[in-house]
Amino acid sequence: MRQRDVRHWSNTSVIVGSVVGAIVVAAAGLAIWRAEQPGPAQAAAAGTTNSPVVQAPSGSAAPGGSASTVPISPGSLEGPYTYKRATQPSRTEVFSASNALVAVFTDGARTVQITGPKRTFSEPATTAATVTTSVWVRLAPHAWTAGAQTQAWFQSWFPKQVGSTTPDLFALATQYMAGAPNEQNSSGVRFAGEAKFGPVTSSTAAYQNPLGERDDRADFYDYLGTSYTFQDGTAKPNPAWYGDLDCTGFIRILFGYRMGFPLLKGDERSATALPRHSWGMATLGPGVQIFNAGAQQPQTADLDRLQPGDLLFFAEGKSTPGTIDHAGIYLGLDQSGNPRFLSSRMGANGPTFGDAWGRSVLSGSGLYARDLRSAKRI
């Protein structure tokens, strides 16, 4: 098992006294939450955060899924808090009065890693691996700067997040995996439910798998089947891609439509909004570089700097070597200590952290380990 910096969370062991109990995501990685409808899509373009309200799991309503939540140990995450600075990348780590790691805020990033109840994610249809973690990934109202704990937004926002079980990035991600039940808002728009990667095209030459070559152009508004007002105009969906999400479409529906990160369409040069393409996210989009291995496979030291929720970028295309053409999200260490990621991809025909048509593991000699090139925290 790879050793992690002791200041970071471990996915296989929880900081002593910080968390007890577990939330289990069973069956095929299905959502264990049923979230209320998200706010208007325009809220994402404005950068506002939507936090759906948790509802109790409804027995067998979610196929194969059941869950229980045991509260965090009383007092383990309570203040007064201590704020310590760390580097690579520059960040502020928040510790409780009992010296438990409560949160990590990275300079220049809005995603925050916060300690909460332990959860186990599984996808038995495609892998025997499970990922158990006490990290909940949330989106702060502002990008972090050193000393921001004294600012009014932090003092208002942060206490509400500590120990919260409202759906975070990974809870939302399970709402698009195989077998996830459909969710509709009051306007009848399906905003969650099992997503596919894209329809089969006429050619199978590129990937040579039984699923055929799948179209990789489905953004989140295609999944929704609605028009969407972006910062620079309106895009209309393609009916052929309804219910589909390609790799960056999956990232954008999570961070943008569901969590409120500003989204970009067309122009890939913005440093503040999330681009449409993986190469744009990797090279020109917002975020803090965690590592950039260039044309080489990342080293163990690079992978050790990852935190759950980081964006990962891969160069898979054999016809254009070195070009970033796939993106995913770092999930954490599995039960064997392997760094595992989540992405929507062609071979699996949708979002997965399983091993169909390539193990979702970042270390070793597998396809995705060899093709990983860089990571960002947005």
C-alpha positions as CSV (number, residue, x, y, z in Angstrom):
1,M,0.0,0.0,0.0
2,R,1.3,3.5,-0.8
3,Q,2.0,5.6,2.2
4,R,0.3,9.0,2.3
5,D,1.4,12.2,4.0
6,V,0.1,11.9,7.6
7,R,-1.6,15.3,7.2
8,H,-3.8,13.9,4.5
9,W,-6.8,11.6,4.9
10,S,-6.4,7.9,4.4
11,N,-9.1,6.1,2.5
12,T,-8.6,2.9,4.4
13,S,-8.3,4.3,7.9
14,V,-9.9,7.3,9.5
15,I,-8.1,9.8,11.7
16,V,-8.6,8.6,15.3
17,G,-11.7,9.9,16.9
18,S,-13.0,11.7,13.9
19,V,-15.6,9.4,12.4
20,V,-17.6,6.3,13.4
21,G,-20.0,4.2,11.4
22,A,-20.4,4.0,7.7
23,I,-22.6,4.9,4.8
24,V,-22.7,2.1,2.3
25,V,-23.3,2.7,-1.4
26,A,-24.3,-0.8,-2.6
27,A,-25.2,-2.6,-5.8
28,A,-23.8,-0.9,-8.9
29,G,-22.6,2.3,-7.3
30,L,-26.2,3.5,-7.0
31,A,-27.1,6.7,-5.2
32,I,-28.2,6.3,-1.7
33,W,-29.7,9.8,-1.5
34,R,-32.8,11.1,-3.2
35,A,-32.1,14.8,-3.7
36,E,-34.6,17.5,-4.1
37,Q,-34.7,19.2,-7.5
38,P,-31.7,21.4,-8.3
39,G,-32.1,25.1,-8.8
40,P,-32.3,26.7,-12.2
41,A,-29.5,25.9,-14.5
42,Q,-28.7,29.6,-14.7
43,A,-27.5,29.5,-11.1
44,A,-24.5,27.5,-12.3
45,A,-23.4,30.1,-14.8
46,A,-23.7,32.7,-12.0
47,G,-21.4,30.6,-9.8
48,T,-24.0,30.0,-7.0
49,T,-24.0,26.8,-5.0
50,N,-27.0,24.5,-4.9
51,S,-27.0,22.0,-2.0
52,P,-29.8,19.5,-2.4
53,V,-31.6,18.4,0.8
54,V,-31.0,14.9,2.0
55,Q,-34.0,12.6,2.2
56,A,-34.0,9.2,3.9
57,P,-33.4,6.3,1.6
58,S,-36.8,4.7,0.7
59,G,-36.2,1.0,1.4
60,S,-35.8,-0.9,-1.9
61,A,-36.7,2.1,-4.1
62,A,-33.0,2.4,-5.2
63,P,-32.3,-1.0,-6.7
64,G,-30.0,-3.0,-4.4
65,G,-29.2,0.1,-2.3
66,S,-29.6,0.5,1.4
67,A,-27.8,2.7,3.9
68,S,-27.4,3.9,7.4
69,T,-25.6,6.8,8.8
70,V,-23.9,6.9,12.2
71,P,-23.2,10.4,13.5
72,I,-19.6,11.7,13.8
73,S,-18.1,11.2,17.3
74,P,-19.3,14.0,19.5
75,G,-16.8,16.8,19.8
76,S,-14.3,15.2,17.4
77,L,-14.6,18.0,14.8
78,E,-15.5,20.9,17.1
79,G,-13.4,24.0,17.5
80,P,-11.7,26.1,18.4
81,Y,-10.0,25.4,15.1
82,T,-6.3,25.6,14.3
83,Y,-5.2,26.7,10.8
84,K,-1.9,25.4,9.6
85,R,-0.2,26.2,6.3
86,A,1.2,23.5,4.1
87,T,2.8,23.3,0.6
88,Q,2.8,21.3,-2.6
89,P,0.3,22.7,-3.3
90,S,-0.1,25.7,-1.0
91,R,-3.0,25.1,1.3
92,T,-4.6,25.7,4.7
93,E,-5.4,22.6,6.8
94,V,-8.0,23.0,9.5
95,F,-7.6,21.0,12.7
96,S,-10.2,20.5,15.5
97,A,-9.6,21.0,19.2
98,S,-8.9,17.3,19.4
99,N,-6.3,17.6,16.6
100,A,-8.4,15.8,14.0
101,L,-8.1,17.0,10.4
102,V,-11.3,18.7,9.6
103,A,-10.8,20.3,6.1
104,V,-8.3,21.2,3.4
105,F,-8.5,24.5,1.6
106,T,-6.1,24.9,-1.4
107,D,-5.0,28.3,-2.5
108,G,-6.8,29.2,-5.8
109,A,-9.3,26.4,-5.6
110,R,-13.0,26.3,-4.6
111,T,-13.2,22.5,-4.0
112,V,-12.8,21.7,-0.4
113,Q,-12.1,18.3,1.3
114,I,-14.1,18.1,4.5
115,T,-14.2,15.2,7.1
116,G,-17.6,13.6,7.4
117,P,-19.2,10.2,8.0
118,K,-17.3,7.3,6.5
119,R,-18.8,6.0,3.2
120,T,-18.0,2.9,1.1
121,F,-18.5,3.0,-2.6
122,S,-18.8,-0.2,-4.6
123,E,-19.6,-1.1,-8.2
124,P,-19.8,-5.0,-8.1
125,A,-21.0,-5.3,-11.7
126,T,-17.6,-4.1,-13.0
127,T,-15.1,-4.5,-10.1
128,A,-14.5,-6.2,-6.7
129,A,-12.8,-3.0,-5.5
130,T,-14.4,-0.7,-3.0
131,V,-13.4,2.8,-1.9
132,T,-14.0,3.7,1.8
133,T,-13.5,7.3,2.6
134,S,-14.4,10.0,5.2
135,V,-13.7,12.8,2.8
136,W,-16.7,14.8,1.5
137,V,-15.9,17.2,-1.4
138,R,-17.8,20.5,-1.5
139,L,-17.6,23.8,-3.4
140,A,-16.8,26.9,-1.4
141,P,-18.4,30.2,-2.5
142,H,-14.9,31.6,-3.3
143,A,-11.5,30.4,-4.3
144,W,-9.3,30.1,-1.2
145,T,-6.5,32.5,-0.3
146,A,-4.2,32.3,2.7
147,G,-5.9,33.8,5.8
148,A,-9.4,33.6,4.3
149,Q,-10.6,32.0,7.6
150,T,-11.0,35.6,8.9
151,Q,-13.4,36.6,6.1
152,A,-17.1,36.8,6.6
153,W,-18.0,34.3,3.9
154,F,-15.9,31.6,5.5
155,Q,-17.2,32.3,9.0
156,S,-20.8,32.0,7.7
157,W,-20.2,29.0,5.3
158,F,-17.8,26.7,7.0
159,P,-19.6,25.8,10.2
160,K,-22.6,24.6,8.2
161,Q,-20.4,22.2,6.2
162,V,-18.6,20.4,9.0
163,G,-20.2,17.0,9.5
164,S,-22.9,17.8,6.9
165,T,-24.4,14.9,5.0
166,T,-26.1,16.9,2.3
167,P,-25.0,15.4,-1.1
168,D,-21.4,16.2,-2.0
169,L,-19.6,15.7,-5.3
170,F,-19.4,11.9,-5.0
171,A,-23.0,11.5,-3.8
172,L,-24.1,13.4,-6.9
173,A,-21.8,11.3,-9.1
174,T,-23.5,8.1,-8.0
175,Q,-26.8,9.5,-9.3
176,Y,-25.6,9.0,-12.9
177,M,-24.0,5.6,-12.6
178,A,-25.5,2.3,-13.9
179,G,-28.9,1.6,-12.4
180,A,-29.4,5.0,-10.7
181,P,-33.1,6.0,-10.5
182,N,-34.4,8.9,-12.5
183,E,-35.0,12.2,-10.7
184,Q,-37.1,15.0,-12.2
185,N,-37.6,18.6,-11.2
186,S,-40.9,20.5,-11.0
187,S,-40.7,21.3,-14.7
188,G,-40.4,17.6,-15.6
189,V,-36.8,17.8,-16.6
190,R,-34.8,14.7,-15.6
191,F,-31.7,16.0,-13.9
192,A,-30.4,12.6,-12.5
193,G,-30.5,9.0,-13.5
194,E,-28.3,6.5,-15.3
195,A,-26.3,8.1,-18.0
196,K,-24.8,6.6,-21.1
197,F,-21.6,7.8,-22.8
198,G,-23.1,8.3,-26.3
199,P,-24.7,6.5,-29.3
200,V,-22.7,4.0,-31.4
201,T,-21.2,5.5,-34.5
202,S,-20.6,3.8,-37.8
203,S,-16.9,3.1,-37.2
204,T,-15.4,0.7,-34.7
205,A,-11.8,1.1,-35.9
206,A,-10.6,3.4,-33.1
207,Y,-11.4,1.3,-30.0
208,Q,-12.2,-2.2,-31.3
209,N,-14.5,-3.3,-28.5
210,P,-18.0,-4.9,-28.7
211,L,-19.7,-1.7,-27.8
212,G,-18.4,-0.1,-31.0
213,E,-17.1,3.4,-31.2
214,R,-19.3,5.8,-29.3
215,D,-19.9,9.5,-29.9
216,D,-18.1,11.6,-27.4
217,R,-19.9,14.9,-27.9
218,A,-22.6,14.8,-25.2
219,D,-22.4,17.7,-22.8
220,F,-24.7,18.0,-19.7
221,Y,-27.4,20.0,-21.5
222,D,-27.7,17.0,-24.0
223,Y,-28.2,14.8,-21.0
224,L,-31.0,17.1,-19.7
225,G,-32.6,17.5,-23.1
226,T,-33.0,21.3,-22.5
227,S,-31.4,24.5,-23.8
228,Y,-29.0,26.1,-21.4
229,T,-27.9,29.7,-21.0
230,F,-24.2,29.9,-20.7
231,Q,-22.0,32.9,-19.9
232,D,-21.6,33.6,-23.6
233,G,-24.9,32.4,-25.1
234,T,-27.3,29.6,-25.4
235,A,-26.7,26.1,-26.6
236,K,-29.5,23.8,-27.8
237,P,-29.2,20.0,-27.1
238,N,-28.9,17.3,-29.7
239,P,-31.9,14.9,-29.3
240,A,-29.6,12.0,-30.3
241,W,-27.6,12.5,-27.1
242,Y,-30.4,12.7,-24.7
243,G,-29.4,11.0,-21.4
244,D,-25.7,10.9,-22.5
245,L,-22.6,12.4,-20.9
246,D,-19.1,12.2,-22.3
247,C,-16.1,12.5,-19.9
248,T,-16.2,16.3,-19.6
249,G,-20.0,16.4,-19.8
250,F,-20.0,14.3,-16.7
251,I,-17.6,16.6,-14.9
252,R,-19.6,19.7,-16.0
253,I,-23.0,18.3,-14.9
254,L,-21.5,17.6,-11.4
255,F,-19.3,20.7,-10.8
256,G,-21.4,23.1,-12.9
257,Y,-25.1,22.2,-13.1
258,R,-25.3,20.5,-9.8
259,M,-22.7,22.3,-7.6
260,G,-22.6,25.8,-9.2
261,F,-19.1,26.2,-10.7
262,P,-19.2,28.6,-13.7
263,L,-19.2,26.9,-17.0
264,L,-17.8,27.9,-20.4
265,K,-19.0,27.1,-23.9
266,G,-16.9,27.5,-27.1
267,D,-14.1,29.8,-25.9
268,E,-11.5,27.6,-24.1
269,R,-9.4,30.6,-22.9
270,S,-11.2,31.5,-19.7
271,A,-9.2,31.1,-16.5
272,T,-12.3,31.3,-14.3
273,A,-15.0,29.0,-16.0
274,L,-14.8,25.3,-16.7
275,P,-14.2,24.6,-20.4
276,R,-16.0,22.0,-22.5
277,H,-13.0,19.9,-23.6
278,S,-10.5,17.9,-21.6
279,W,-7.5,19.6,-23.1
280,G,-9.1,23.0,-22.3
281,M,-9.7,21.9,-18.7
282,A,-6.1,20.7,-18.4
283,T,-4.2,23.5,-20.0
284,L,-6.3,26.7,-20.0
285,G,-9.1,26.2,-17.5
286,P,-9.3,27.2,-13.9
287,G,-7.7,25.4,-11.0
288,V,-4.4,24.7,-9.3
289,Q,-1.9,22.4,-10.9
290,I,-1.3,19.4,-8.6
291,F,1.2,17.8,-11.0
292,N,2.1,17.8,-14.7
293,A,4.2,14.8,-15.7
294,G,4.5,16.0,-19.3
295,A,4.9,13.0,-21.6
296,Q,5.8,10.6,-18.8
297,Q,3.7,8.5,-16.4
298,P,3.4,10.3,-13.1
299,Q,5.6,9.2,-10.2
300,T,4.3,7.9,-6.8
301,A,5.2,11.3,-5.3
302,D,2.8,12.9,-7.9
303,L,-0.1,10.6,-7.0
304,D,0.5,11.1,-3.3
305,R,-0.4,14.8,-3.7
306,L,-3.9,14.0,-5.0
307,Q,-7.0,14.7,-2.9
308,P,-10.5,13.3,-3.6
309,G,-12.3,15.5,-6.1
310,D,-9.2,16.5,-8.1
311,L,-9.5,16.5,-11.9
312,L,-7.4,14.0,-13.8
313,F,-6.3,14.3,-17.5
314,F,-5.2,11.5,-19.8
315,A,-3.6,11.2,-23.2
316,E,-5.1,8.1,-24.7
317,G,-5.3,8.7,-28.4
318,K,-2.8,6.7,-30.4
319,S,-3.2,8.8,-33.5
320,T,-2.3,12.0,-31.6
321,P,0.2,10.9,-28.9
322,G,0.5,13.3,-26.0
323,T,-2.8,15.1,-26.7
324,I,-5.1,15.3,-23.6
325,D,-8.4,13.6,-24.7
326,H,-9.9,12.1,-21.5
327,A,-10.7,13.5,-18.0
328,G,-11.8,12.0,-14.8
329,I,-12.2,12.6,-11.0
330,Y,-10.0,11.2,-8.3
331,L,-12.0,9.1,-5.9
332,G,-9.4,7.8,-3.4
333,L,-7.6,4.6,-2.4
334,D,-9.4,1.4,-2.8
335,Q,-9.3,-1.5,-0.3
336,S,-6.0,-2.6,-1.8
337,G,-4.4,0.8,-1.6
338,N,-4.7,1.5,-5.3
339,P,-5.5,5.1,-6.3
340,R,-8.9,4.9,-8.1
341,F,-10.8,7.4,-10.3
342,L,-14.2,7.9,-11.7
343,S,-15.1,9.0,-15.2
344,S,-17.6,8.6,-18.0
345,R,-16.0,6.6,-20.8
346,M,-16.6,4.8,-24.0
347,G,-15.8,1.2,-23.0
348,A,-18.0,1.3,-20.0
349,N,-20.7,3.3,-21.8
350,G,-21.1,5.8,-19.0
351,P,-19.8,6.8,-15.6
352,T,-17.8,4.2,-13.7
353,F,-14.9,3.6,-11.3
354,G,-14.9,-0.1,-12.3
355,D,-12.6,-2.1,-14.4
356,A,-14.5,-2.8,-17.6
357,W,-12.2,-2.1,-20.6
358,G,-9.4,-0.9,-18.4
359,R,-8.9,-0.7,-14.6
360,S,-9.8,2.6,-13.0
361,V,-6.4,2.6,-11.3
362,L,-3.8,5.3,-11.5
363,S,-0.7,3.3,-10.4
364,G,1.0,0.4,-12.1
365,S,1.1,-0.5,-15.7
366,G,-2.6,-0.4,-16.7
367,L,-4.0,1.7,-19.5
368,Y,-5.1,4.6,-17.4
369,A,-2.0,4.6,-15.2
370,R,0.2,4.7,-18.4
371,D,-1.9,7.5,-20.0
372,L,-2.3,9.8,-17.0
373,R,-0.5,13.1,-17.5
374,S,-1.7,15.8,-15.1
375,A,-4.1,16.8,-12.3
376,K,-5.8,20.0,-11.2
377,R,-7.9,21.1,-8.2
378,I,-10.5,23.5,-9.3
